[in-house]
């Protein structure tokens, strides 16, 4: 059902502007097994610095 719904959406006018995308249709499996923390690496450190009030990405990266 999930795959059929996505195929129908992409074949209809809803899909007119969808291009160059990877669309995961897995019935919600990705939400059960998200990307492990160790694979996020630098992004997690930068996001933590930004949440701490450092709005400049370069400065946030320097604080690692």
C-alpha positions as CSV (number, residue, x, y, z in Angstrom):
1,X,0.0,0.0,0.0
2,X,2.8,2.4,0.9
3,X,4.6,1.9,-2.4
4,X,1.4,2.1,-4.5
5,X,0.5,5.3,-2.8
6,X,3.8,6.9,-3.5
7,X,3.7,5.7,-7.2
8,X,0.2,7.2,-7.6
9,X,1.3,10.5,-6.0
10,X,4.4,10.7,-8.2
11,X,2.4,9.9,-11.4
12,X,-0.3,12.5,-10.5
13,X,0.0,16.3,-10.7
14,X,1.4,16.1,-7.1
15,X,4.7,14.7,-8.6
16,X,5.1,17.5,-11.2
17,X,7.8,19.2,-9.3
18,X,9.5,16.3,-7.6
19,X,12.9,15.5,-9.1
20,X,16.3,14.4,-7.9
21,X,14.9,13.0,-4.7
22,X,15.4,9.8,-2.8
23,X,12.1,8.9,-1.2
24,X,12.1,6.3,1.5
25,X,9.0,4.1,1.5
26,X,9.5,1.6,4.2
27,X,6.3,1.6,6.2
28,X,7.9,3.6,9.0
29,X,10.9,1.2,9.6
30,X,13.4,4.1,9.5
31,X,11.6,5.7,12.5
32,X,12.2,2.5,14.5
33,X,15.9,2.4,13.6
34,X,17.2,5.9,13.2
35,X,20.8,6.9,12.3
36,X,23.1,6.0,15.2
37,X,24.6,8.9,17.1
38,X,28.2,8.0,16.1
39,X,27.3,8.5,12.5
40,X,26.1,12.1,13.1
41,X,29.5,13.1,14.4
42,X,30.3,16.7,13.5
43,X,26.7,17.7,12.9
44,X,25.7,16.8,16.5
45,X,28.6,18.9,17.9
46,X,27.7,21.9,15.7
47,X,24.0,21.7,16.6
48,X,24.8,21.6,20.3
49,X,27.0,24.7,20.0
50,X,24.3,26.5,18.0
51,X,21.7,25.6,20.7
52,X,24.1,27.1,23.3
53,X,23.7,30.5,21.6
54,X,26.6,30.5,19.1
55,X,24.8,31.5,15.9
56,X,27.9,31.5,13.6
57,X,28.6,28.0,12.3
58,X,32.3,28.7,12.0
59,X,32.5,29.7,15.6
60,X,30.4,26.7,16.6
61,X,32.8,24.4,14.8
62,X,35.9,26.1,16.5
63,X,34.5,25.2,19.9
64,X,34.7,21.5,19.3
